[in-house]
Amino acid sequence: MNTPFHSLFMAIQQQLQHEVPGLSHIAHDVGQLAEKSRPSVSWPCALIDFEEFTFTQLAENVQQATGTIVIRLGFSTCSSTAHMAPAAVKQAAMAGYDTEWQVHRALQGWHPDAHFAGALQRTSARTQRRTDGYRVREVRYCLSFDDYSTRTQQSYAAAALRVVGAMQVSATS
């Protein structure tokens, strides 16, 4: 079964793979960057998660979902940005910002597929403070979609008609 979150994850992963070829690892975020030892990812990486989705009831048991998609971008920091560092070293150290911008350009305003009503809209970006030598940026996007998976199936029965004179009247009159 392709649930909305399954379909959404696969679409985002494919979009990032095609639009940001510099990413070495694109996966579901299951806490890889929280590991105490070396995280089990390749650098740079993009980890995808769905947070804080709320659901509003619409007609016929359909729900509208609105929530946050978090893209965690992880970078191994092996270069320096110090003012005395050579320009090439600083350029390598700042490459994470270029990757983040490519990710944003790939996702901002993008419609995952026909099942989703809205486009992704960036709502925030922040840096995780770490002491392990890795740099992690969290970029958050908002998305809304309608979930029809539990839509009430309605069936209709034909109404019987009585003919009275030349006029048709429904059976319930």
Protein Blocks (a to p, Z undefined) as FASTA:
>chain_A
ZZfklmmmmmmmmmmmmmmmmbmbdcddehlmmpfbdcdbdddddddddehiacdddeeh
iacdddddddddddddfbdfbfkbcfklmmmmmmmmmmmmmmmmmmgopafblmlmbdcd
dfbdcddddfeopacdddddddddddfklgccddddddddddehjbccdfkZZ
